Amino acid sequence: MDALKRLEEWYRRHCDGEWEHRYGVEVGTLDNPGWRLEFDLVGTAIESRHFAQSKIDRGESDWIHAKVEDGKFVAACGPSNLEEALKLFLDWAESK
């Protein structure tokens, strides 16, 4: 399953009539250029799961930085790394 379908399924599983009114997923852009992703973890089974901060730097426009802070999984990445950043989150979120 591709990353977008996996994200759709992850979001759908957490929509319970309440969670989606206070929490959710945000995808935005950065001016360097790149992408910024935020996934609310509060109210999910993974809200207290440990995530070791990740920094992947392969070049000026080929990078991903991710961490968990303030109840959110936050990732920033280069302009061509959006799918890879989504997979990083989903692989962690869906691991047992």
Secondary structure, DSSP 8 states (H G I E B T S, - for coil): --HHHHHHHHHHHH-SSSHHHH--EEEEEETTTEEEEEEE-TTSTTTT-----EEEEEETTEEEEEEEETTEEEEEE-TT-HHHHHHHHHHHHH--
